């Protein structure tokens, strides 16, 4: 059976989908609270940058979203005090 691979681009996040088997494989994209922990390096989008999609790099200080997942990314406070939603995790938790 031949596998067909597709790539979806959603909010600047690359998601790899194996269409023939119906499975999804994706990098840690900041939508799952369990993947976001204090001390990791992330790209966030600030409220004022939501329209443009401009990303801000920083280190997570606090998690502000209480639910286990969020479709737009887990809301965090960076060590420099900026608040935004995680769009990409740059360094996974150890």
Steps between C-alpha positions, in 0.01 A plus 500: 500500500644835397497774764412854405638778718350846519613814675251747645601853587281633781589820685860462387528153654599209282293188556586178321203280426503146371175511305483132411513380860316791656774563756635842585859574589593851608776679680428651838301804395400647834138384495547238774560621854706192583761604239541852641692529827686787669857539379454395137572727204197581283365727230180677604263737326412807705141631500595808296682279246217252438400656166855510364607170659831651617673260739687591818770272640536445874523272801178387673456622858131415568218313328179704495267256319341249738341265244704204368483627140423820312456527121689831478782399736556493874517851649825565686694778672865525396781581744506857362129542586352478149180293466391308192401165352762237420531435127819295501713325759867553423660295777303205645480440875773285649 
